[in-house]
């Protein structure tokens, strides 16, 4: 799972670096994201100035956005086998955070 998340972060950072509109939207923001998997794994990262420095093991408190799901659903999201809104609507993923922050969540997938 860690490798998939790290690859997702690399792709996001590359997109943010090459997409002026995305970079402008994220510039100046600092947000901490917690990913809690139902098998007990947890990871977190911080988005700061349109860049994610790296993936860290464990939980963090407080998190601006908390994503709770199972490993299979997260894998399907990363592989684009399911969309984030469908996963949310079917209860396969739970999200906590402000509406504005949750809207940004889609940019990772």
Buried (B, 14 or more C-beta within 10 A) or exposed (E): BEEBBBEBBEEBBEBBEEBEEBBEBBEEEEBBBBBBBEEEBBBBBBBBEBBBEEBEEEEBEEBBBBBBBEEBBBBBBBEEEBEBEEBBEEEBBEBBBEEEBBEBBEBBB
